[in-house]
Amino acid sequence: MRLMIYNIRYGTGGDRLLFPWSGYFRNTQANLEAMIPFISSKSPDIVGLLEVDEGSFRSRNGNQAELIAGALGHYHVFRSKYGDSSPFRKLPVFRKQGNAFLAKDETVHNERFHYFEQGMKRLVIELELDNVVVFLVHLALHFRTRHAQLQQLYQLVKDTDKPIVIAGDFNALWGDTEIELFMAATKLKTANLTREPTFPSKAPKRQLDFILHSQGIESQNLEVPRVTFSDHLPMVWDFDLV
């Protein structure tokens, strides 16, 4: 099975920002049209997309997850990354921002949506397949909030009976050393054994994106393609269930 994880920065490209929020409101059509063939060329069975535009003016009211899923022939599910009571749910553009899963229809049993108790970005998408559960996360930038979210994520892991994959943008500014305690508590392993950096895409130095897996899953290969459609690099992981 092949899993791709990609923070696509709403399709706005990989250019470095000159000031906060600059670049986040540009038209995304041309960049997305270049990104979609790349994603399709990797033939993923599952795609976890972070920072997806559901249909604001910058994407010409098009749901980016739906457009990419259409090119792959995949099922898709999207949710806002902000909690139900968040003021960002009411703001133009922001209310269209979220995360998404794409997957082959025949593999999906169920999906669930969890929201952390703390943080601006709170969404966790749980995708249940035949013999594995995949959690998609985008953790907080603030250190203490991020670790409070990890504690809640630990509980989700404990309550899951099937083999588990947790993947996404952890915003771990100190790399995998920051999540060592979480990995020890959950007994999860990293798929990125060589600690390949994923950010920024044009000169990657930090390992912000992770794929973690439980026992019952055998890691086969991990690729971090050097493409600059976003400020993050994607991760493409092949694994088997044992």
C-alpha positions in Angstrom: 0.0 0.0 0.0 1.2 3.5 -0.8 0.5 6.6 1.4 1.3 10.2 0.4 1.3 13.0 2.9 1.5 16.5 1.6 1.0 20.0 3.2 0.1 21.8 0.0 -0.2 25.3 1.5 -3.6 25.8 -0.2 -2.0 25.4 -3.6 -0.4 28.9 -3.3 3.2 27.7 -4.2 6.5 27.2 -2.4 7.8 30.8 -2.5 9.1 32.1 0.8 6.9 34.7 2.4 8.1 38.3 2.5 5.8 39.1 5.5 3.3 37.1 7.5 0.3 35.8 5.4 1.8 37.2 2.1 1.3 34.8 -0.7 -1.5 32.9 1.0 -4.2 34.8 -1.0 -2.9 34.5 -4.5 -4.7 32.6 -7.2 -3.9 28.9 -7.0 -5.1 27.5 -10.4 -1.8 27.3 -12.3 0.1 25.8 -9.3 -2.6 23.2 -8.7 -2.7 22.2 -12.3 1.0 21.5 -12.1 0.7 19.7 -8.7 -2.1 17.3 -9.7 -0.1 15.4 -12.4 2.8 15.0 -9.9 0.5 13.5 -7.2 -1.1 11.2 -9.8 2.3 10.0 -11.1 3.0 8.6 -7.7 -0.1 6.4 -7.8 -0.9 6.6 -4.1 -3.6 4.4 -2.5 -4.2 7.0 0.2 -3.4 10.7 0.2 -3.4 12.9 3.3 -3.6 16.6 2.3 -3.0 19.4 4.8 -3.8 23.1 4.2 -6.5 22.5 1.6 -8.8 25.2 0.2 -12.4 24.0 0.1 -13.5 26.7 -2.3 -12.5 30.3 -1.6 -11.9 33.0 -4.3 -8.3 32.0 -4.6 -9.3 28.5 -5.9 -12.1 30.0 -8.0 -14.6 28.3 -5.6 -13.3 24.9 -6.4 -12.6 22.3 -3.7 -9.0 21.4 -4.1 -9.4 17.9 -2.5 -12.3 17.2 -4.9 -10.2 18.3 -7.9 -7.2 16.1 -6.9 -9.4 13.2 -6.0 -11.1 13.4 -9.4 -7.8 13.1 -11.2 -6.9 10.0 -9.1 -10.4 8.5 -9.3 -10.4 8.5 -5.5 -13.0 9.0 -2.7 -12.3 12.2 -0.7 -13.4 13.8 2.6 -12.7 17.3 3.8 -13.2 19.1 7.1 -12.4 22.6 8.4 -9.3 22.5 10.6 -10.8 24.9 13.1 -13.0 23.9 16.0 -16.7 24.5 15.9 -16.6 27.6 18.1 -13.5 29.1 16.4 -14.0 32.6 15.0 -12.0 31.5 11.9 -15.1 29.5 10.9 -16.8 32.8 10.2 -14.0 34.7 8.3 -13.8 34.8 4.5 -11.1 32.5 3.1 -10.2 31.0 6.5 -13.6 29.3 6.8 -12.7 27.4 3.6 -9.3 26.1 5.0 -9.0 22.5 6.2 -7.5 19.1 5.7 -8.5 16.1 3.5 -8.1 12.4 2.9 -8.3 10.8 -0.5 -8.4 7.1 -0.9 -9.6 4.3 -3.2 -13.3 3.7 -2.5 -13.1 0.0 -1.9 -10.5 0.4 0.9 -12.5 2.8 3.2 -14.7 1.5 6.0 -15.3 4.7 7.9 -14.1 8.2 8.7 -14.3 10.1 12.0 -13.4 13.7 12.9 -11.8 14.6 16.2 -10.9 18.1 17.4 -8.2 18.8 20.0 -9.3 20.8 23.0 -6.5 23.4 22.5 -4.9 25.2 19.6 -5.9 27.2 16.5 -5.6 24.1 14.2 -7.5 21.3 16.0 -8.6 18.8 13.4 -7.7 15.1 13.4 -9.2 13.0 10.6 -9.4 9.2 11.3 -9.7 7.0 8.3 -10.5 3.4 8.9 -9.5 0.9 6.2 -9.8 -2.9 6.1 -6.8 -3.7 8.4 -5.4 -0.3 9.4 -6.4 3.1 10.8 -4.7 6.2 9.5 -4.8 9.5 11.5 -4.1 12.8 9.7 -2.8 15.6 11.9 -1.6 19.2 11.7 -0.3 20.1 15.1 0.1 23.6 16.7 3.0 25.9 16.2 3.2 26.7 19.9 5.3 24.2 21.9 3.0 23.7 24.9 -0.1 23.5 22.8 1.5 21.0 20.5 2.4 18.7 23.4 -1.1 19.0 24.9 -2.4 17.9 21.5 0.0 14.9 21.6 -1.4 13.8 24.9 -4.9 13.8 23.4 -3.6 12.0 20.3 -2.1 9.3 22.7 -5.6 8.6 23.9 -6.9 8.1 20.4 -4.1 5.6 19.8 -4.9 3.7 23.0 -8.6 3.4 21.9 -7.8 1.9 18.5 -7.6 -1.9 18.0 -6.2 -2.1 14.5 -2.7 -1.3 13.4 -2.2 2.5 13.3 -0.5 5.1 11.1 -0.3 8.7 12.3 0.9 11.1 9.6 1.0 14.8 8.9 2.6 18.1 9.8 3.8 17.9 13.4 5.4 21.3 13.4 8.1 19.6 15.4 10.8 22.4 15.3 13.4 20.2 16.9 12.7 17.1 14.7 12.0 13.7 16.0 13.7 14.3 19.3 10.6 16.4 20.2 8.3 13.5 19.8 10.4 10.8 21.4 8.3 10.5 24.5 5.1 10.3 22.4 6.6 7.5 20.3 7.8 5.6 23.4 4.4 5.9 25.0 2.5 4.7 21.9 5.2 2.3 20.8 5.1 3.8 17.3 8.0 3.8 14.9 9.0 6.4 12.4 9.0 5.6 8.7 11.7 8.2 8.1 14.7 6.3 9.4 17.2 8.6 7.7 15.5 11.8 9.1 15.0 13.4 5.7 14.0 17.1 6.1 10.7 18.3 4.6 10.8 22.0 5.1 11.4 24.5 3.4 11.0 22.8 0.0 13.6 24.8 -1.8 16.3 24.1 0.7 15.0 21.6 3.2 16.5 21.8 6.7 13.8 20.7 9.1 11.9 17.5 9.6 8.4 18.9 10.3 6.3 16.2 8.6 6.2 12.6 10.0 4.8 9.2 9.3 4.6 7.0 12.4 3.3 3.4 12.5 2.6 0.7 15.0 3.4 -3.0 15.1 1.7 -5.1 12.5 2.9 -2.7 9.7 6.2 -3.3 7.8 7.8 -0.3 6.3 9.1 -0.9 2.7 10.3 2.4 1.3 10.0 6.1 2.0 10.6 8.8 -0.6 10.7 12.6 -0.1 10.4 14.0 -3.6 12.2 17.3 -4.2 9.3 19.3 -5.7 8.4 22.9 -4.9 4.6 23.1 -5.4 4.4 24.0 -1.7 6.7 25.2 1.0 6.7 21.6 2.4 8.0 18.5 0.6 5.6 15.5 0.2 6.3 12.1 1.8 5.5 8.9 -0.2 5.6 5.7 1.9 5.2 2.1 0.8 4.1 -0.4 3.5 2.7 -3.8 4.1 0.4 -5.2 6.7 1.9 -8.3 8.5 
